[in-house]
Amino acid sequence: MSQENLEKIIAQQATTIQNLTDEIKLLREQVVYLTQKRYGKSSKQMSLNGQTNLFDEPEAQDDGENNLLELR
């Protein structure tokens, strides 16, 4: 291989490395953003199985207790 060919290959590899480095940086930023969005202070608490409840459990329990008191 000639010196010129080797220099072209090195330049291509340097460009590829820079592109991949930029992509990794972007992906890491996305991971940080999505992690903060999912688990941050302002995120809603999800149930353990990952599904939301149709009704809030504390309100449902309060209504049941109130109904029991009214029956007595």
C-alpha positions, -999 to +999 in steps of 0.1 A: +000+000+000+012+035-007+015+062+018-014+081+001-037+051+005-028+047+041-035+084+048-069+081+032-077+051+053-066+068+084-087+099+075-118+077+069-113+059+102-108+092+121-141+104+105-159+072+115-145+074+150-157+110+154-192+101+140-195+072+164-183+093+193-209+119+185-236+093+183-226+077+216-227+112+232-262+118+219-274+084+230-260+090+265-278+123+267-310+106+257-306+079+284-300+106+310-331+126+299-354+095+297-341+082+330-348+115+347-382+117+330-391+082+341-376+081+376-372+118+384-389+137+412-418+149+390-426+115+375-458+098+385-454+067+406-462+035+386-474+003+401-449-025+404-462-043+373-459-011+352-496-006+348-515+023+361-546+017+382-580+029+370-588+043+404-565+056+431-563+030+458-563+053+488-596+070+477-612+036+471-602+025+506-615+057+522-649+053+504-651+017+517-644+028+553-669+056+551-696+032+537-689+008+566-693+036+592-726+048+575-740+012+578-735+010+615 
